Amino acid sequence: MITVKCPTCGKKMVWDDFQPVDVRCSKCGERMNVHKELKRNIDIREHGEPGVRFYCPRCKSVIKRRWFLKCPNCDYWVFGPFVFYDKLAIALLIGMAYLAFSAVYLIYFH
């Protein structure tokens, strides 16, 4: 059994060997070839979205996404265009954001 995602609506469909290779999505009616969609899903899983590559600002290696990720090559935390070497910096950033949102809540909504 193989799970493929419809390229139009994103619905996940389960396919097994007893079904034909060309199937139709039950939600949007899109016809698709299971073998081609399986190859496309594998490429997306391994390389991210097609045509989009993100690079670590510190070591310039390719990373999967740009937000909240530890670079596998240089062990820096990537948070958007910024990098953090240690977990302490992330904890301080989250703490400051919490304090800022708490202050806004207390001033305007309490």
Residue, then its C-alpha position, 0 to 999 in steps of 0.5 A: m500500500i502506498t499513500v500519495k497526495c493529490p497535486t491539486c487539492g492535497k488529499k491523501m489517497v491510499w493505493d495498492d497493487f490491485q488498483p489501476v495505475d491511473v486513479r481519480c481523486s475522490k475530492c476534486g476529480e483530478r486524474m493522476n498516475v500513481h507512479k509519477e506522483l510517487k516519484r514527485n512525493i519522494d522528490i519533495r520529501e527529500h529536497g523540499e518544495p520544488g524550486v525552493r532552496f534555503y541556505c544556512p546563513r552561517c555555513k551556506s549549506v542547503i537546509k530543508r526550511r528556513w525557520f526553527l531548524k538546527c543546521p546539520n553541518c555547523d550546529y547553528w540554530v536557524f531562525g529566519p535570516f538569524v542564527f543562534y549557536d546555543k539554546l540559551a539564545i533561543a530561550l532568551l528570545i522566547g522569554m522576551a517575546y512572552l514578556a512583550f506579549s504579556a505586557v501588551y495583553l495587560i496594557y490593552f486587554h486587561 
